[in-house]
């Protein structure tokens, strides 16, 4: 394959996502959708559509076959180490009051929407079950680390994680699969229709919610956190993963999940628990805008080297 062929492979994964994100920006600009639509759409995705997708994907396959303990264990350890290293380095150039927000935004990726969409574009819908199990474990870890970084109290942390609709859907799907329960056709079709809303609606809302006017006072910290999230972290972690012998699909999932832009949940938690929600908003905007470029470049390199 020529370099152009590898580029086409990468664009087949990233271009559809970029197009829907741009559509969201365009629809917001011409007032076809507004802030109320984005708010309701995000709630619908997080509480209904995405849980339906994750439940069906997990329930329809063998949980034990989709549970890759080596990949998940490596990703969890790499995430914890990256948080510690980023915090220690940022301690010397980021204001102490912003340190937790900066560190959270530098590691917490949008796996549930953009990561999952990238995996589906790269490997097809059959990858959703494996990605969902990976997502469940790392999402729990993300929430634990975020609370530790942003708050001195851990009260209610486990309760919030236990009430997370994504975690509930994946655990329910795993139990359904483990008990070998049949999925009635009516149930499968109904949940299937709802699950099909997930990726297009979520990506439209992400595009429409990007706030380009918020990129003001924190541009240096935002640029630094974005570089860590999109380039440095995935480069180091995926390189180590390749060295450890992960296969093509495992390497692909690891990269596509690690290279995602900062998750919108980082802004919500930063705003609720600190005075620096604007910094999180700027990092989310910048990382989302640049991620199609960095993910495409990463896929070209991995494809050229034969790992994707």
PyMOL commands that set and color helices and strands:
alter all, ss='L'
color gray80, all
select helices_A, chain A and resi 3-29+35-59+63-66+69-90+96-107+111-123+125-150+157-162+165-178+185-195+198-209+212-214+219-244+248-258+264-273+277-305
alter helices_A, ss='H'
color red, helices_A
deselect
rebuild
show_as cartoon
